[in-house]
């Protein structure tokens, strides 16, 4: 009985410490909307993945209100800016069932005869690294972007409200929209994913800052 009580106490302490650390990391995160009038054009909200069914939507989908520009939601440094290569799907499967990465929209849309599209595909995307005032690190990702519209490259420093790309429907998408992700892992969109809605406020600042390269 004593051992059981000790185990419960330890578990509660771990939970409290985890929540405290999480609060310290996220309490200072403030983001502007990545799309003009985005707060009125959300088509699908964040839902955590159900451990029993594997079903969930770890992002927020936002439609266009007429302005298709995508804006950085906070200051940061670009860590990915390309077609999604194995990071977020965009794979194709050969007749033997083996999975292969694709390097372009064309490869994803038109796999060789007898092949099939594999996992979910986020298309062209930008991912930005941010540091919070509380000392934590987090990332924002912008998916299904228009091919050829990316205005930033890996290593670029971006400012809050900066125009970084154009909304599109690249990858596995049924229509033009932004798939917006907030998470804590540089090489995944699922690890540490959290609902971005509580951290979004305000509108795009004007004038929009221009791109500033990272000093070498």
matplotlib code that plots the C-alpha trace (Angstrom):
import matplotlib.pyplot as plt

x = [0.0, 2.8, 4.6, 1.3, 0.9, 4.5, 4.0, 0.9, 2.7, 5.6, 3.2, 1.4, 4.7, 5.8, 2.5, 2.7, 6.3, 5.3, 2.4, 4.5, 7.2, 4.7, 3.0, 6.4, 7.2, 3.8, 2.5, 4.7, 3.8, 1.8, 1.0, -0.6, -3.0, -1.1, -4.0, -5.9, -9.2, -8.2, -10.3, -13.4, -12.4, -11.3, -12.6, -11.3, -10.0, -7.3, -8.3, -5.8, -5.1, -7.3, -4.9, -7.5, -8.5, -5.4, -7.8, -7.2, -6.4, -3.2, -3.5, -5.9, -7.2, -7.8, -9.5, -8.8, -10.8, -9.6, -6.0, -4.0, -0.8, 0.6, 2.3, 4.8, 3.0, 6.0, 9.7, 11.9, 14.3, 13.2, 14.3, 12.3, 11.1, 10.5, 8.4, 7.6, 10.2, 9.3, 8.7, 4.9, 4.1, 4.2, 5.4, 4.5, 4.3, 5.7, 3.9, 5.9, 4.6, 7.9, 7.6, 9.6, 9.9, 8.8, 10.6, 7.9, 4.1, 4.4, 5.9, 3.2, 0.4, 1.6, 3.3, 4.6, 2.1, 1.3, 2.4, 0.1, 0.2, 1.3, 0.9, -0.8, 1.0, 1.4, 2.8, 5.0, 5.6, 7.5, 8.6, 9.9, 11.8, 10.8, 12.1, 9.6, 10.2, 9.8, 12.9, 11.1, 11.4, 8.5, 7.8, 5.1, 4.4, 2.5, 1.4, -0.3, 1.4, 1.2, 4.1, 6.7, 5.3, 7.8, 9.6, 12.0, 14.8, 16.3, 18.3, 16.4, 15.3, 11.6, 9.6, 6.1, 3.7, 6.2, 4.7, 6.4, 4.3, 1.0, -1.9, -2.4, -3.7, -0.5, -0.2, -3.2, -5.7, -9.3, -9.2, -7.1, -6.4, -3.6, -2.9, -1.3, 0.7, 2.1, 4.5, 7.8, 9.7, 11.8, 11.5, 7.9, 4.5, 2.9, 5.4, 4.4, 1.6, -0.8, -3.9, -2.7, -6.0, -5.4, -2.1, -3.5, -4.5, -4.6, -4.1, -1.3, 0.9, 1.5, 3.7, 4.9, 8.6, 11.0, 13.1, 16.4, 19.1, 20.7, 24.1, 27.0]
y = [0.0, 2.4, 1.6, 2.3, 5.7, 6.6, 5.7, 7.9, 10.8, 10.5, 10.4, 13.5, 15.4, 14.4, 15.7, 19.0, 19.5, 18.7, 21.1, 23.8, 23.4, 23.4, 26.5, 28.3, 27.5, 28.4, 31.2, 33.8, 32.6, 35.2, 34.7, 36.9, 35.2, 33.8, 34.7, 38.0, 37.7, 34.2, 34.2, 34.3, 31.6, 28.6, 25.5, 22.8, 23.2, 21.3, 17.9, 15.6, 12.2, 9.5, 6.8, 4.1, 5.1, 7.1, 9.8, 13.4, 16.8, 18.3, 21.6, 24.4, 24.7, 28.3, 29.4, 32.5, 35.7, 37.0, 37.8, 34.6, 35.9, 33.7, 35.6, 34.6, 34.5, 35.5, 36.4, 33.4, 31.5, 29.3, 25.7, 24.2, 25.7, 23.2, 20.4, 18.0, 15.2, 12.4, 14.9, 15.1, 12.3, 13.0, 9.4, 7.0, 3.2, 0.8, -2.5, -4.4, -2.1, -0.2, 3.5, 6.2, 9.9, 12.4, 15.6, 17.6, 18.1, 16.3, 13.2, 13.0, 13.7, 11.3, 8.2, 5.6, 3.1, 0.5, 2.7, 4.5, 7.6, 6.7, 8.8, 12.1, 14.9, 18.5, 19.7, 22.8, 24.2, 26.6, 25.8, 28.5, 28.1, 30.4, 31.0, 32.0, 34.5, 31.6, 29.9, 27.2, 26.5, 26.0, 25.8, 27.0, 25.3, 26.5, 23.7, 23.2, 26.4, 27.4, 26.0, 28.6, 31.1, 30.5, 33.8, 32.5, 30.0, 27.9, 30.1, 33.3, 35.4, 36.4, 39.0, 38.7, 39.6, 39.1, 37.8, 34.4, 32.5, 32.2, 29.9, 27.0, 23.4, 21.5, 17.9, 16.0, 18.8, 19.1, 22.9, 26.0, 26.5, 26.8, 23.9, 25.6, 23.7, 24.7, 22.2, 21.6, 19.4, 20.6, 17.4, 16.4, 18.0, 15.6, 15.6, 18.2, 19.5, 21.8, 23.8, 27.1, 28.9, 30.1, 31.7, 33.6, 37.2, 40.5, 40.9, 41.3, 44.3, 47.0, 47.8, 44.3, 44.0, 42.9, 39.8, 40.2, 37.5, 35.8, 37.3, 34.9]
z = [0.0, 0.9, -2.4, -4.3, -2.6, -3.3, -6.9, -7.1, -5.5, -7.9, -10.8, -9.7, -9.2, -12.7, -14.1, -12.2, -13.4, -16.9, -17.0, -15.3, -17.9, -20.7, -19.4, -19.1, -22.7, -24.2, -22.0, -23.9, -27.4, -29.3, -33.0, -35.6, -38.1, -41.1, -43.4, -43.7, -41.9, -41.0, -37.8, -39.9, -42.4, -40.4, -42.2, -39.8, -36.3, -34.4, -32.9, -31.1, -32.5, -30.9, -29.6, -30.4, -33.9, -35.0, -36.3, -35.7, -37.3, -35.7, -37.5, -38.4, -41.9, -43.1, -46.3, -48.4, -47.9, -51.3, -50.2, -50.8, -49.2, -46.4, -43.5, -40.9, -37.5, -35.5, -35.9, -36.6, -38.8, -41.8, -41.3, -44.3, -47.5, -50.3, -51.5, -48.7, -48.9, -46.5, -43.7, -44.1, -46.5, -50.3, -50.9, -53.6, -53.3, -55.9, -57.0, -54.3, -51.6, -51.0, -50.3, -52.1, -51.6, -54.3, -55.2, -56.9, -57.3, -60.7, -59.2, -56.6, -59.0, -61.7, -60.2, -62.6, -64.0, -61.4, -58.6, -56.1, -53.9, -50.4, -47.3, -46.8, -48.7, -47.4, -50.7, -50.8, -47.4, -45.1, -41.5, -39.2, -35.9, -33.0, -29.5, -26.9, -24.1, -21.6, -23.0, -25.1, -28.8, -31.1, -34.8, -37.2, -40.5, -43.6, -46.0, -49.4, -50.7, -54.4, -56.4, -57.2, -54.6, -51.8, -51.0, -48.4, -48.2, -45.4, -43.1, -43.8, -40.8, -41.1, -39.2, -37.8, -40.6, -43.4, -46.7, -47.1, -49.7, -51.5, -50.5, -52.9, -53.1, -53.6, -52.3, -51.1, -51.0, -52.3, -52.6, -51.9, -48.2, -45.6, -43.3, -40.4, -37.7, -34.3, -32.8, -30.9, -33.3, -36.3, -38.3, -37.7, -37.8, -35.4, -32.4, -29.9, -32.0, -30.2, -31.0, -32.4, -31.9, -28.3, -29.4, -32.4, -32.0, -33.8, -37.5, -40.0, -38.9, -41.5, -43.2, -43.8, -43.0, -45.8, -45.6, -43.6, -44.3, -41.3, -40.7, -41.6]

ax = plt.figure().add_subplot(projection="3d")
ax.plot(x, y, z, "-o")
ax.set_aspect("equal")
plt.show()
